[in-house]
Amino acid sequence: MKLKEKIRNNTQTIGSWITLGHPGIAEIMSKAGFDWLTIDLEHSGIDIQQTEDLIRVIELCDVSPLVRITNNDPNL
């Protein structure tokens, strides 16, 4: 069941936060059984290119990626 469907059905979801920009970290965490992983751009040194790589890895592991952005910038 995907994240949106779980939320609609009031099903509990479990996730975690990523603050390191290495794709290996995202892969390990994605295979840990989480429903979602949030990439924290606000309190980490992760840049846009790393974010794209992390999202790619997370999606390939069939986990929902979320991103907390640094500010309300339409270019992000």
Stockholm file with secondary structure:
# STOCKHOLM 1.0

chainA/1-76         MKLKEKIRNNTQTIGSWITLGHPGIAEIMSKAGFDWLTIDLEHSGIDIQQTEDLIRVIELCDVSPLVRITNNDPNL
#=GR chainA/1-76 SS CCHHHHHHTTCCCCEEEECCCCHHHHHHHHTTTCSEEEEESSSSCCCHHHHHHHHHHHHHTTCEEEEECSSCCTTC
#=GC SS_cons        CCHHHHHHTTCCCCEEEECCCCHHHHHHHHTTTCSEEEEESSSSCCCHHHHHHHHHHHHHTTCEEEEECSSCCTTC
//
